[in-house]
């Protein structure tokens, strides 16, 4: 029965999802000439619209942030990565901190709203096949984040964990970003359940998936080496995923 419901509602979600992307693509194009604030406000509601479209297929999303985050310093948001829906979750949760993303250059074209925002919203697009160029781009991006006190969002696994099992972090990019933002507070985020939305590559999207996005205790860089900070962040996310699954009765 659940599978039949999934097949029935998946096209409705996808139609809603695409409508959100197309509408907010046009809205971004119209807003950008009016400046940064106007464009950012449109992007905030784009993220909310994408998350709202998941309700059509019964997805329950719990966004949890129990820790006070500093408002006067840059942030480096470090999260595990399970699906494309992780991006609007982070965008919405950290909307008051001006989130910008480290993304692969392949996303620069072809995706309504998403590609436009990555190109014009202050994010950085890196070529993963050229490590030296990617490091330079991340370092330059980090300096902008440091100067404007933005929130830099990075998924250090480098690719989505399609089975929900967190991959090893690619430390070079994260370490470069941390070193380029010496005054930043590091914020670990544990995302779990979103991989199930893409489990069957949208054929169908399962009905009633439970997704959690948990903001963990922030980490100060003071009196810590970059490597120590990176190691601490990875372990905190792994621990949060283990604890969350144990509490839910999953291994």
Protein Blocks (a to p, Z undefined) as FASTA:
>chain_A
ZZmmmmmmmmmmmmmmmmmmmmmmmmmmmmmmnojklmmmmmmmmmmmmmmmmmmnopac
ddddfbccdfkbccddddddfbfklmmmmmmmmmmnopaddddfklmgopahklmmmmmn
opacddfklmklmmmmmmmmmmmmmmnopacdddfkopacfkopacdddfklmmmmmmmm
mmbccdddddehjlmmmmnnopacdehiacdddddddddfehpafklmmmmmmmmmmmmm
mmmmmmnopZZ
